[in-house]
Amino acid sequence: VGPCLAPFHDPPRAPLVYPSERRERITASHACTMHARSAPVPARVRVASASRVARREGARATRTCVSAGAAAESRPAVVVLPGLGNQTEDYDAFASELEGRGFSVTVARVARPDWLRNAAGLADLNYWKGTLQPRPTVDWYLERIDDAIARAKETSGAARVSLVAHSAGGWMARVYLEDFGTESVRQLVSLGSPLNSVPKDVPGVVDQTRGILTYVESRCASAADLAARGVAVTCLAGKWLEGAESLDGFGNAANFFVGQGYKQVCGSSGAWGDGITPVATAHLEGAENVTLEGVFHTPLGSSESRPWYGTPAVLDEWVEKLMT
């Protein structure tokens, strides 16, 4: 059913609260987009350096400064938002790495079976019309964000937090900021999140979000609007694998099959992306957009040879965004 489902009849701009849902202790995607092979990288997009060694040394020095200051005052609070199909424990190593750098980290409490709640959108006529809205289907996730923020503030002593949103957590963070407010959030950093609507009228393309990304793009605050409200936005995109439009034996099988996924998000199978989300869709107009070379989409299946956004060497390239 794609990265998101959700009916709603013209949702109210205030959060829905369900008394029957236990407020859990908070501790610590499938996306879609693209970058056509021929499309130039926008001038405002910074491509991360291929050499990570020098940056790693600088990050270690900064890490020492943050850790030293953390003992004397509140630690910077980070809330990690899991991507579609992921659960809290998938981010344990990432959270530990951030904690070691002086941050107070909370991962929103999500279990893999929780994502089955999104199937409720199938019962809404708008799903079949391709005009789904995020709420109320993902209200359960928005509540987890709210709980995680509250716990992070209590644990760290910070007044505001940084949201680090992986995959579908990125567009849901935008819905949260629109409907729940920005008072407790100082910045949003998205990791391979689909943030732009799916192209229409492209042969062979079916919007797997059934209209939700179109809703988010048109109804949620832009990066510029969020900046005006005091929320800085940084969007990270991984450039791990280029898609292929046709299958040429077994030599490019991975490129071909990944490209079919890219096409369903951006309309072209010849895009570069992180294996799930094309670069172009992971970047948002008005945000600080960063492309990370050789970076895979998810912590599941990642390794030193196939690093994801939270792998230590990759984290060194963007962690300073959380310190500003």
Number of C-alpha atoms within 10 A of each C-alpha: 13 15 23 27 28 27 24 15 11 8 14 11 10 11 17 16 11 11 7 6 9 7 14 13 14 21 20 23 25 23 33 37 33 34 28 23 14 8 10 8 14 9 7 12 15 14 17 15 11 10 9 14 12 10 17 17 12 13 20 13 12 17 20 14 13 18 16 13 12 17 10 8 11 16 21 23 29 30 28 28 32 27 26 20 17 23 20 20 18 16 21 15 14 21 23 14 17 19 18 14 21 21 23 25 27 27 30 30 23 23 14 12 10 15 20 9 15 22 15 15 25 17 11 17 12 19 22 13 10 16 18 27 28 24 22 21 21 21 21 19 24 25 21 20 27 18 18 29 27 18 22 28 22 12 16 21 15 17 17 20 25 25 28 22 25 31 29 26 29 28 26 26 23 22 23 21 20 18 17 19 14 16 13 18 21 21 23 27 25 30 29 40 33 34 28 24 21 27 17 11 9 13 7 10 19 17 21 20 26 26 23 26 26 21 17 21 17 12 13 18 16 19 21 16 13 22 16 10 15 14 21 21 23 22 27 25 30 29 24 22 21 24 30 24 16 15 13 11 7 9 9 14 15 15 23 21 17 25 28 21 25 34 28 23 27 29 27 26 27 25 31 29 35 30 28 28 35 38 33 25 26 30 28 22 14 15 20 18 24 21 23 25 18 18 25 29 29 25 20 11 10 16 11 9 9 15 22 27 28 25 19 17 17 20 20 21 23 20 17 13 15 19 12 8
